Amino acid sequence: SLMLSALNSVEGITAYDSAANFILFKTPENQASNIFEAIKAQGVLIKNVHPQGGLLTDCLRVTVGTPEENQAFLNALKVAV
């Protein structure tokens, strides 16, 4: 998807392909909560799955929305990373 490609083009981010309407992505080590908060501070809400630990450590999850919502998220992520 365009969103998956866009996410994977952000330095330090690894996005995982999904058949669902959301994308799980890994952040640099110990940065998930900081990035989550920085994105939230810009008015974009995603899910912080890092506290669940295990394979989800350092991961966040974004729901794929409208092109405008997706762009707002990507802009916020680039500022946050």
Secondary structure, DSSP 4 states (H G I P E B T S, - for coil): -HHHHHHHTSTT-EEE--SSSEEEEEPSTT-HHHHHHHHHHTT---EE-GGG-GGGTTEEEEE---HHHHHHHHHHHHHH-
